[in-house]
């Protein structure tokens, strides 16, 4: 059972947020999903974020000290603990290595400047409409769904799908391992586990087994 106050284990130093490194938050608008300690999942939106913390707009706030895992568009998986509740959401700290914080800082800088500078979406490879638009998606639990490819590149694809697995969910598209990175009204976007060497190989692997 979760409580409002978590008791630290004996011998383990109490985390003092006043002594933690300070990071400058930037204003962003990033959609995602989060999971509370009881494994319930909800959609969310981050309005301000730094490599050390985030302001999350959420339908269920959780409690101070509660562990939370968040999957965000463009940024990916972050985790930490809720530090305070706010109206319509919560503030969480971000637990990350120095290397991951540096990468996150670069991502946040790009996101903060994208709208101001009218930068294009960060698409690493050219997207095309495949010759064969019909394929299958298999979830980790074995459920299989027919899908339709909207567009595809060497690094990922947008697909029309009857279900929308949670952000970060591993899936198999055709014969390629991938994970869900974005939701659309009629489907999802997935990122391949490894970039394909040739687009023709990608399209061949979309064929249904």
N, C-alpha and C positions, 0 to 999 in steps of 0.2 A: 504493500500500500504506500502510495506517495504521500509525503507530508510537505508542509510549507517550508520547514527548516530542515536541512540535511546536516546530520552530525558527522563531522570528520572522523576518520579512523584514528585510533590511538597511535601517536608517534608520527602522524602525517601532518605537515604544517598546514595551517589554515590559509586559504588563498586570499590575499589582500589585494583587492582591486585598485586601491589607491597607489600601490607600488608597481602595478603592471605598466608596461610601456603604453604611451598614449599615441593614438593615431588620429589623423585628421579625416573626418567623415566627408564624403562627397555625396551630392544629391544624384540619385539614379532612379530608374523605374524598371525593376527587374521582377519578372514573374517566376513562380516556382511552386514547390510543394514542401511541406515540413512534416516530420514525424515526432510526436511527443514520446515520453518514456514508456507510456502504456501501448505504444505502437499504433496509435490512431494517426491517420494522415489527413491533412487538409491543404487546400490551395493557399497561397500567400503572395504578398508583394513586398519587396524591399524598396524603401524610399530613400534611405540614407545608409551608407556603409563605408567602413574602413577595413584595412587588413586585420583589425583587432576586434571589431564589433559591428553589429547591424541593427537597424530599426526595421522591424517586421510588422506589416499589417496582416492580421490573422483573425479568423473567426473564433478560435479558441486560444486563450492566452497561455495556459499552463501556469506554473507557479515558480516563484523565484528559487533558483538553485536546480531546477529540473533540467535534465539533459535533453537536447533537441538536435535533430539532424535535418538539414535543409538541402534540397536540390534546386539550384537556380539556373535559369537560362544564361548562357554565355560564361558562367562561372563554375558551375558544377556542384559537387558535394562539399558542404561545409558542416561542421559540427561544433558544439559548445554547450553552454548552459544559459538559461534565462537569468538575466541579472536584475531586471525590473519589468513591471507591467506598465503599459501606457494605454490610453484610450484607443480601443480598436486593435490592440496588438501587444507586442513586447519588444524589449531590447535584449539581445543576446551577445555574449562574448564569442569570439571565434578562436578555437584551438587549432593552431597550425604551426608548422616548422618555419624557421626564418626563410627558407627557400620558397615555400608555398606562399608566405606573406608577400615576398617580392613579386611573385607571379600575379597574385591577387591585386597588388597595387597597380601593376601595369594594366590588368583587365579593367579595373575600376576607372583608371584614367581614361582609357579608350571609351568606356561606356558614358562617362560624364561629359566627354567632349564630342561624342558622336552626333548628338542632336544639335549642339551649338554650331559645329563645323559642317553639319550636313554630310557626315561621312557615310559611305555605303556599308551595308552589312558585311561582317567579317566572314567571307566565304573563301576558304583556302583553295578550292578547286572549282573549275567551271561546272555549272549544273546543266544537264540536258534532260530531255524527255526520252526515256529508254524505248528501244524498238519493241520490247515486250513489257507491257505495263502491268501485267497480272502476275502475282507471286503469292507466297504464303508467309505468315509470321507465326513463329512458335514461341510461346512463353516458357519460362523455366519449369513451370509445373506440367508442361506437356500439352497445354491447350493450343490448338491450331486454328488460325483464322485466314481466310482469303483476304487479300488486300490489293490495292491498285496504286501503282507508283505515280506520283505527281511529277517529281523530277529527281534526279540522282547525280551524284558526283563521285570522285574517288574516295571521299571521306565520309559521305553520308547520303541520306535520302529522305524525302518527304513522302509520306504514304497516306492514302485514305484507308481508314481502319474502323471497324465497328466498335472496338473498345479502345480505351485510352489508359494503358498501364502507367503507373506512377513514374515520375521523373527518376531517371537513373536505373530503371528496370532493365536487366539483361534480356535480350530477345535474339532470335535467329531469323533473319530475313532471307528467304531462299536457303542458301547454304552459308551465309555470312553472319558471323557473330557481331552483335551491335548492342547499343543501349539507347533508351529513350532520352532525348535531350530537350524536347519542346512539344507542347500540345497545340493543336489547331482545333477549330470547331468540328471538323470532320475527320480528324486523324492525328498523326504524330510525326515528328521528325526524329530520325535515329542517326547516331554516329557509329561508323564501323569501328570494330576493335583495332583494326590496322588498315591504313590506307591501301587501296588496291593499286597494283602496278599499272594496269591498263583498264580503261573504261570498258573495252570489249569484254574483258574478264568479268567485270562487275555485272554486265548485262547477261552474260552466260550463267552466272551464279544465281540470277533471279529466277531461273527456270524451276518449276515445281518438280520436286523429286517424284 
